[in-house]
Amino acid sequence: MNVQEFIREQVTTHPIVLFMKGTPQFPQCGFSAAVVQVLKQSGVTQVAAMNVLESDELRQGIKEYSNWPTIPQLYINGEFVGGCDIVKEMFENGELQQMLADAGVAGEA
């Protein structure tokens, strides 16, 4: 399986996938930490986190997959949502919570 197939499998198999630097328990950059925090505040209890620092191929592959140059990248039900700034903005205006609720993946915030 090549990296593009792996990425496609991850985003279509798991309701929420976060490609990030580090892990949710130990983020390796402020932007990744911010997205993890927003997801927690939104009531998300399960996220498939992919640490792009473990693989150069994955780090480059996700940028090509989404045609988005930065990490972190959040996917909900196979749909690319965005990076840190977009996720934070969507959280602030309630769009993220609605998207999570519609996807059936958010707990009680």
C-alpha positions as CSV (number, residue, x, y, z in Angstrom):
1,M,0.0,0.0,0.0
2,N,1.4,3.4,-1.0
3,V,1.1,6.5,1.2
4,Q,-1.8,7.9,-0.7
5,E,-3.8,4.6,-0.3
6,F,-2.9,4.6,3.4
7,I,-4.1,8.1,3.9
8,R,-7.3,7.4,1.9
9,E,-7.9,4.4,4.1
10,Q,-7.4,6.3,7.3
11,V,-9.7,9.2,6.4
12,T,-12.5,6.9,5.1
13,T,-12.3,4.3,7.9
14,H,-12.2,6.7,11.0
15,P,-14.8,9.4,11.7
16,I,-12.2,11.9,12.8
17,V,-8.6,11.9,11.6
18,L,-6.0,14.4,12.6
19,F,-2.7,14.5,10.9
20,M,-0.5,16.3,13.3
21,K,3.0,16.8,14.7
22,G,3.2,14.6,17.8
23,T,0.3,12.9,19.5
24,P,-2.8,14.3,21.2
25,Q,-1.2,13.4,24.5
26,F,2.1,15.1,23.6
27,P,1.7,17.6,20.7
28,Q,5.0,18.6,19.1
29,C,3.9,22.0,17.8
30,G,1.5,24.8,19.0
31,F,-0.8,24.5,16.0
32,S,-1.3,20.8,16.6
33,A,-1.9,21.4,20.3
34,A,-4.5,24.0,19.5
35,V,-6.5,21.7,17.2
36,V,-6.4,18.9,19.8
37,Q,-7.7,21.4,22.4
38,V,-10.5,22.6,20.1
39,L,-11.6,19.0,19.6
40,K,-11.6,18.3,23.3
41,Q,-13.6,21.5,23.9
42,S,-16.0,20.2,21.3
43,G,-16.6,17.0,23.2
44,V,-14.6,14.7,20.9
45,T,-13.4,11.7,22.8
46,Q,-12.0,9.6,19.9
47,V,-9.7,10.8,17.2
48,A,-7.4,8.8,14.9
49,A,-4.2,10.8,15.2
50,M,-1.4,10.4,12.7
51,N,2.0,11.7,13.8
52,V,3.6,13.0,10.6
53,L,7.0,13.4,12.4
54,E,7.3,9.6,12.4
55,S,7.4,9.4,8.6
56,D,8.7,11.9,6.0
57,E,6.6,10.0,3.4
58,L,3.5,10.6,5.4
59,R,4.3,14.2,6.1
60,Q,4.7,14.9,2.4
61,G,1.9,12.6,1.3
62,I,-0.8,14.3,3.4
63,K,0.2,17.6,1.9
64,E,-0.2,16.1,-1.6
65,Y,-3.4,14.3,-0.7
66,S,-5.2,17.4,0.5
67,N,-3.4,19.9,-1.7
68,W,-2.8,21.9,1.5
69,P,0.7,22.9,2.5
70,T,0.5,22.9,6.3
71,I,0.0,20.5,9.2
72,P,-2.1,19.9,11.2
73,Q,-4.9,18.7,9.0
74,L,-8.3,17.7,10.3
75,Y,-10.7,15.3,8.4
76,I,-14.3,14.5,9.5
77,N,-16.1,11.6,7.8
78,G,-13.5,11.6,5.0
79,E,-13.9,15.4,4.3
80,F,-10.9,17.7,4.7
81,V,-11.9,20.4,7.1
82,G,-8.7,22.5,7.3
83,G,-5.8,23.4,9.4
84,C,-5.4,25.2,12.7
85,D,-6.7,28.6,11.8
86,I,-9.7,27.3,9.9
87,V,-10.6,24.8,12.7
88,K,-10.3,27.5,15.4
89,E,-12.5,29.9,13.3
90,M,-15.1,27.2,12.7
91,F,-15.1,26.4,16.5
92,E,-15.6,30.0,17.4
93,N,-18.6,30.5,15.1
94,G,-20.1,27.1,16.0
95,E,-19.6,25.5,12.6
96,L,-17.2,22.8,13.8
97,Q,-19.6,21.7,16.6
98,Q,-22.4,21.5,14.1
99,M,-20.2,19.5,11.7
100,L,-19.2,17.1,14.5
101,A,-22.8,16.7,15.7
102,D,-24.0,16.1,12.1
103,A,-21.3,13.4,11.8
104,G,-22.3,11.9,15.1
105,V,-18.8,12.1,16.5
106,A,-19.0,14.7,19.3
107,G,-19.8,14.0,22.9
108,E,-21.2,16.5,25.4
109,A,-19.1,19.6,25.2
